Amino acid sequence: MWHNKAFVGFDTETTGVNPLTSRIVTVSVIIDGGDFTEKYYRLADPGIPIPKAASDIHGITTEKAREEGQPAQEVLTLAADLLAEQMKAGNPVVAFNACYDLTLLNRELDRHGLPSLETRIGHRIAPVLDPYLLDKAADRYRRGKRTLEAVAKHYGVWENDAFHNAEADVLATLRVLKAILKRYPQLQEQDFDSLMKIQETIHLDTAEYFRKRAQATGRAYTQPVGWPISK
């Protein structure tokens, strides 16, 4: 069964909120194989100043990134190779709001003239499991926030993590996924293709909801559309 495969947690901290234009500052990849764990964490020099608003969230300043960070190309290559290797082996990448991080990574690869995730994998970006979307699929009409902290608390797996630290976010995301699968075992009966379609539908429905909300208040909705990566 697929839920006995290794789960590949993935998260980034970045310079902004738009995955098409932001740059990666930190990357965390944690391979949870049940009886083994591999952790990879890298700080990158994004090559541009890190806005104060972003630094206030994740704690990485422009000066720190320039002094201690690796060249962006090295960090991007490591992250992309790790994810591609695991997806080629059929192990799912697990990320909370995965579309943001995967889109950002692919755009960064293109920006630096590096092979895309699809090229490295040899097929579409899959399998991907996003606890944010799976939670919505299983309990769509629950009221309240759906942030990582809120969802972790809802499933009783919040451990007072330092949220907005990439490694802590990955660990929390993996705990949330396992809690969702335990509470809703019917999800484990779906194959990866079915789960990918379910998540894509939820993602597009959510995007349409926010687009209509923005339209109703006279605001432009500028978020890119698509899953698991946006164009």
Contacts in CASP RR format, 6 or more apart in sequence:
PFRMAT RR
TARGET T0000
AUTHOR 0000-0000-0000
METHOD contacts of the structure
MODEL  1
MWHNKAFVGFDTETTGVNPLTSRIVTVSVIIDGGDFTEKYYRLADPGIPI
PKAASDIHGITTEKAREEGQPAQEVLTLAADLLAEQMKAGNPVVAFNACY
DLTLLNRELDRHGLPSLETRIGHRIAPVLDPYLLDKAADRYRRGKRTLEA
VAKHYGVWENDAFHNAEADVLATLRVLKAILKRYPQLQEQDFDSLMKIQE
TIHLDTAEYFRKRAQATGRAYTQPVGWPISK
1 188 0 8 1.000
2 92 0 8 1.000
2 127 0 8 1.000
2 188 0 8 1.000
2 191 0 8 1.000
2 192 0 8 1.000
3 181 0 8 1.000
3 188 0 8 1.000
5 33 0 8 1.000
5 90 0 8 1.000
5 91 0 8 1.000
5 92 0 8 1.000
6 31 0 8 1.000
6 32 0 8 1.000
6 33 0 8 1.000
6 34 0 8 1.000
6 86 0 8 1.000
6 91 0 8 1.000
7 31 0 8 1.000
7 32 0 8 1.000
7 33 0 8 1.000
7 91 0 8 1.000
7 92 0 8 1.000
7 94 0 8 1.000
7 129 0 8 1.000
7 174 0 8 1.000
7 177 0 8 1.000
8 29 0 8 1.000
8 30 0 8 1.000
8 31 0 8 1.000
8 32 0 8 1.000
8 82 0 8 1.000
8 83 0 8 1.000
8 86 0 8 1.000
8 87 0 8 1.000
8 91 0 8 1.000
8 92 0 8 1.000
8 93 0 8 1.000
8 94 0 8 1.000
9 28 0 8 1.000
9 29 0 8 1.000
9 30 0 8 1.000
9 31 0 8 1.000
9 32 0 8 1.000
9 93 0 8 1.000
9 94 0 8 1.000
9 95 0 8 1.000
9 170 0 8 1.000
9 173 0 8 1.000
9 174 0 8 1.000
10 27 0 8 1.000
10 28 0 8 1.000
10 29 0 8 1.000
10 79 0 8 1.000
10 83 0 8 1.000
10 93 0 8 1.000
10 94 0 8 1.000
10 95 0 8 1.000
10 98 0 8 1.000
10 101 0 8 1.000
10 102 0 8 1.000
10 170 0 8 1.000
11 27 0 8 1.000
11 28 0 8 1.000
11 95 0 8 1.000
11 96 0 8 1.000
11 101 0 8 1.000
11 166 0 8 1.000
11 167 0 8 1.000
11 169 0 8 1.000
11 170 0 8 1.000
11 173 0 8 1.000
12 24 0 8 1.000
12 25 0 8 1.000
12 26 0 8 1.000
12 27 0 8 1.000
12 28 0 8 1.000
12 101 0 8 1.000
12 104 0 8 1.000
12 105 0 8 1.000
12 166 0 8 1.000
13 24 0 8 1.000
13 25 0 8 1.000
13 26 0 8 1.000
13 54 0 8 1.000
13 57 0 8 1.000
13 58 0 8 1.000
13 60 0 8 1.000
13 164 0 8 1.000
13 165 0 8 1.000
13 166 0 8 1.000
14 22 0 8 1.000
14 23 0 8 1.000
14 24 0 8 1.000
14 25 0 8 1.000
14 46 0 8 1.000
14 54 0 8 1.000
14 104 0 8 1.000
15 22 0 8 1.000
15 23 0 8 1.000
15 25 0 8 1.000
15 46 0 8 1.000
15 48 0 8 1.000
15 50 0 8 1.000
15 51 0 8 1.000
15 54 0 8 1.000
16 22 0 8 1.000
16 51 0 8 1.000
16 53 0 8 1.000
16 54 0 8 1.000
18 222 0 8 1.000
18 223 0 8 1.000
18 224 0 8 1.000
19 99 0 8 1.000
19 100 0 8 1.000
19 101 0 8 1.000
19 103 0 8 1.000
19 104 0 8 1.000
19 107 0 8 1.000
19 224 0 8 1.000
19 230 0 8 1.000
20 103 0 8 1.000
20 107 0 8 1.000
20 224 0 8 1.000
20 230 0 8 1.000
21 107 0 8 1.000
22 104 0 8 1.000
23 44 0 8 1.000
23 46 0 8 1.000
23 47 0 8 1.000
23 48 0 8 1.000
23 72 0 8 1.000
23 108 0 8 1.000
24 44 0 8 1.000
24 46 0 8 1.000
24 72 0 8 1.000
24 75 0 8 1.000
24 76 0 8 1.000
24 79 0 8 1.000
24 104 0 8 1.000
24 105 0 8 1.000
24 108 0 8 1.000
25 43 0 8 1.000
25 44 0 8 1.000
25 46 0 8 1.000
25 50 0 8 1.000
25 54 0 8 1.000
25 58 0 8 1.000
25 60 0 8 1.000
25 65 0 8 1.000
26 41 0 8 1.000
26 42 0 8 1.000
26 43 0 8 1.000
26 44 0 8 1.000
26 58 0 8 1.000
26 60 0 8 1.000
26 166 0 8 1.000
27 40 0 8 1.000
27 41 0 8 1.000
27 42 0 8 1.000
27 44 0 8 1.000
27 75 0 8 1.000
27 78 0 8 1.000
27 79 0 8 1.000
27 166 0 8 1.000
28 39 0 8 1.000
28 40 0 8 1.000
28 41 0 8 1.000
28 166 0 8 1.000
28 167 0 8 1.000
28 169 0 8 1.000
28 170 0 8 1.000
29 39 0 8 1.000
29 40 0 8 1.000
29 79 0 8 1.000
29 82 0 8 1.000
29 83 0 8 1.000
29 170 0 8 1.000
30 37 0 8 1.000
30 38 0 8 1.000
30 39 0 8 1.000
30 40 0 8 1.000
30 167 0 8 1.000
30 170 0 8 1.000
30 171 0 8 1.000
30 174 0 8 1.000
31 37 0 8 1.000
31 38 0 8 1.000
31 39 0 8 1.000
31 82 0 8 1.000
31 86 0 8 1.000
31 91 0 8 1.000
32 174 0 8 1.000
39 167 0 8 1.000
40 78 0 8 1.000
40 79 0 8 1.000
40 82 0 8 1.000
41 166 0 8 1.000
41 167 0 8 1.000
42 69 0 8 1.000
42 70 0 8 1.000
42 74 0 8 1.000
42 75 0 8 1.000
42 78 0 8 1.000
42 79 0 8 1.000
43 60 0 8 1.000
43 64 0 8 1.000
43 65 0 8 1.000
43 68 0 8 1.000
43 69 0 8 1.000
43 70 0 8 1.000
43 75 0 8 1.000
44 65 0 8 1.000
44 69 0 8 1.000
44 70 0 8 1.000
44 71 0 8 1.000
44 72 0 8 1.000
44 74 0 8 1.000
44 75 0 8 1.000
44 76 0 8 1.000
45 65 0 8 1.000
45 66 0 8 1.000
45 69 0 8 1.000
45 70 0 8 1.000
45 71 0 8 1.000
45 72 0 8 1.000
46 65 0 8 1.000
46 72 0 8 1.000
47 65 0 8 1.000
47 66 0 8 1.000
47 72 0 8 1.000
49 62 0 8 1.000
50 60 0 8 1.000
50 61 0 8 1.000
50 62 0 8 1.000
50 65 0 8 1.000
54 60 0 8 1.000
55 61 0 8 1.000
55 62 0 8 1.000
57 164 0 8 1.000
58 164 0 8 1.000
58 165 0 8 1.000
58 166 0 8 1.000
59 164 0 8 1.000
72 108 0 8 1.000
72 112 0 8 1.000
73 112 0 8 1.000
73 114 0 8 1.000
76 105 0 8 1.000
76 108 0 8 1.000
76 109 0 8 1.000
76 112 0 8 1.000
76 114 0 8 1.000
77 114 0 8 1.000
79 105 0 8 1.000
80 105 0 8 1.000
80 109 0 8 1.000
80 114 0 8 1.000
80 115 0 8 1.000
80 117 0 8 1.000
80 120 0 8 1.000
81 120 0 8 1.000
83 93 0 8 1.000
83 105 0 8 1.000
83 117 0 8 1.000
84 117 0 8 1.000
84 120 0 8 1.000
84 121 0 8 1.000
86 93 0 8 1.000
87 93 0 8 1.000
87 121 0 8 1.000
87 125 0 8 1.000
87 126 0 8 1.000
87 127 0 8 1.000
88 121 0 8 1.000
88 122 0 8 1.000
90 127 0 8 1.000
90 192 0 8 1.000
91 127 0 8 1.000
92 127 0 8 1.000
92 128 0 8 1.000
92 129 0 8 1.000
92 192 0 8 1.000
93 102 0 8 1.000
93 125 0 8 1.000
93 127 0 8 1.000
93 128 0 8 1.000
93 129 0 8 1.000
94 128 0 8 1.000
94 129 0 8 1.000
94 130 0 8 1.000
94 131 0 8 1.000
94 173 0 8 1.000
94 174 0 8 1.000
94 177 0 8 1.000
95 101 0 8 1.000
95 102 0 8 1.000
95 128 0 8 1.000
95 130 0 8 1.000
95 173 0 8 1.000
96 130 0 8 1.000
96 131 0 8 1.000
96 132 0 8 1.000
96 148 0 8 1.000
96 151 0 8 1.000
96 169 0 8 1.000
96 172 0 8 1.000
96 173 0 8 1.000
96 176 0 8 1.000
97 130 0 8 1.000
97 132 0 8 1.000
98 128 0 8 1.000
98 129 0 8 1.000
98 130 0 8 1.000
98 132 0 8 1.000
98 133 0 8 1.000
98 228 0 8 1.000
99 130 0 8 1.000
99 203 0 8 1.000
99 226 0 8 1.000
99 227 0 8 1.000
99 228 0 8 1.000
99 229 0 8 1.000
99 230 0 8 1.000
102 117 0 8 1.000
102 125 0 8 1.000
102 128 0 8 1.000
102 228 0 8 1.000
102 229 0 8 1.000
103 224 0 8 1.000
103 229 0 8 1.000
103 230 0 8 1.000
105 117 0 8 1.000
106 116 0 8 1.000
106 117 0 8 1.000
106 125 0 8 1.000
106 229 0 8 1.000
109 115 0 8 1.000
109 116 0 8 1.000
109 117 0 8 1.000
110 116 0 8 1.000
117 125 0 8 1.000
117 229 0 8 1.000
118 124 0 8 1.000
118 125 0 8 1.000
125 228 0 8 1.000
125 229 0 8 1.000
126 192 0 8 1.000
126 196 0 8 1.000
126 228 0 8 1.000
127 192 0 8 1.000
127 195 0 8 1.000
127 196 0 8 1.000
128 196 0 8 1.000
128 199 0 8 1.000
128 228 0 8 1.000
129 177 0 8 1.000
129 195 0 8 1.000
129 199 0 8 1.000
130 199 0 8 1.000
130 203 0 8 1.000
130 228 0 8 1.000
131 151 0 8 1.000
131 173 0 8 1.000
131 176 0 8 1.000
131 177 0 8 1.000
131 180 0 8 1.000
132 146 0 8 1.000
132 148 0 8 1.000
132 151 0 8 1.000
133 198 0 8 1.000
133 199 0 8 1.000
133 202 0 8 1.000
133 203 0 8 1.000
134 177 0 8 1.000
134 180 0 8 1.000
134 187 0 8 1.000
134 195 0 8 1.000
134 198 0 8 1.000
134 199 0 8 1.000
135 146 0 8 1.000
135 151 0 8 1.000
135 154 0 8 1.000
135 176 0 8 1.000
135 180 0 8 1.000
136 146 0 8 1.000
136 202 0 8 1.000
136 206 0 8 1.000
137 187 0 8 1.000
137 198 0 8 1.000
137 199 0 8 1.000
137 202 0 8 1.000
138 180 0 8 1.000
138 183 0 8 1.000
138 184 0 8 1.000
138 187 0 8 1.000
140 202 0 8 1.000
142 154 0 8 1.000
144 150 0 8 1.000
148 163 0 8 1.000
148 169 0 8 1.000
148 172 0 8 1.000
148 173 0 8 1.000
148 176 0 8 1.000
149 158 0 8 1.000
149 161 0 8 1.000
149 163 0 8 1.000
149 172 0 8 1.000
151 176 0 8 1.000
152 158 0 8 1.000
152 159 0 8 1.000
152 161 0 8 1.000
152 172 0 8 1.000
152 175 0 8 1.000
152 176 0 8 1.000
155 175 0 8 1.000
155 176 0 8 1.000
155 179 0 8 1.000
155 180 0 8 1.000
155 183 0 8 1.000
156 179 0 8 1.000
157 172 0 8 1.000
157 175 0 8 1.000
157 176 0 8 1.000
157 178 0 8 1.000
157 179 0 8 1.000
158 172 0 8 1.000
159 172 0 8 1.000
159 175 0 8 1.000
161 168 0 8 1.000
161 169 0 8 1.000
161 171 0 8 1.000
161 172 0 8 1.000
162 168 0 8 1.000
163 169 0 8 1.000
163 172 0 8 1.000
180 187 0 8 1.000
181 187 0 8 1.000
181 188 0 8 1.000
187 195 0 8 1.000
190 198 0 8 1.000
196 228 0 8 1.000
199 227 0 8 1.000
199 228 0 8 1.000
200 226 0 8 1.000
200 227 0 8 1.000
200 228 0 8 1.000
203 226 0 8 1.000
203 227 0 8 1.000
204 225 0 8 1.000
204 226 0 8 1.000
204 227 0 8 1.000
207 223 0 8 1.000
207 225 0 8 1.000
207 226 0 8 1.000
210 221 0 8 1.000
210 223 0 8 1.000
211 221 0 8 1.000
214 220 0 8 1.000
214 221 0 8 1.000
215 221 0 8 1.000
223 230 0 8 1.000
224 230 0 8 1.000
224 231 0 8 1.000
225 231 0 8 1.000
END
